[in-house]
Amino acid sequence: MVIKRISVPLRRRQALALAAGTLLPLGAQADDALALVKAVHERPAGRDVATLSRMELVEKGRAPRVRTLATYRLDKGGGETAHLLRFLAPEDIAGTGLLSVAKADGSTDQWLYLPELDRVRRIAGDRKGGRFVGSELYYEDLQERKPALDQHRLLGAETLEGIDCQVVESMPVEATNSVYRKRVSWIDPKAAMVLRVDHFERDDTRPGKRWLLGQRRQIQGYWTVTDSRMVDLASGRETRLVVEKALYDRRLPARLFTPQSLADERLEAEFRP
């Protein structure tokens, strides 16, 4: 995704706006930023959804490695959601599964199932920065992050491919709660969708990774990200995720989203799109 060139850098425009008295006070910026992030987090997404997707691991000089996977999400109510990811192909990764349960207090429990070991193991909190099955996605990237876990502020406005976006900086309230020092998101306020996220891991001046929305469309009335990429800005490696099919509101049973069922993919096979 390409940023439309603008004549005045973002921070310079902020300084000019502040001098002119047109920039909101910091408290108002934080309130507006939080409201925007909440709108994204609370965007209607159905009670549940099942998807069939293609993951492409892209590295310069090598043919892309392609994986097929099914994912499931369930809104359990009371501020708790569950996500299940299962690889279907190729053979060397088929059956591998990841279960993430986001709790109302903002914490997330994760479990990984590896078929070759026939074992479910819990992902320790200090491993949230580990790469998930060789992709550019960290375990933390596969968690649902609640707005209250971060402090948010508006940095300004920019245009991405003709779409007017609000740029929001989000920093963890507790530094130990995230592998990232901060995130900067470009948000389409009309659709309440994120179009780009820069992830700052080692310092506050240079992002290490960048998430980009490639395509989105409405499925059963719900805005759905159908093509996205996570790019390692140093190496150029990227992980692309393409949703080939999505089905909402299928009444997925809660029993699919337990560590016990993670070890038996037959339990969720009938619900695959």
PyMOL commands that set and color helices and strands:
alter all, ss='L'
color gray80, all
select helices_A, chain A and resi 10-19+26-41+125-127+140-142+147-149+175-177+254-256+259-262+266-269
alter helices_A, ss='H'
color red, helices_A
select strands_A, chain A and resi 48-58+65-77+80-89+97-102+108-114+119-122+150-160+163-172+182-188+193-200+209-219+222-232+238-248
alter strands_A, ss='S'
color yellow, strands_A
deselect
rebuild
show_as cartoon
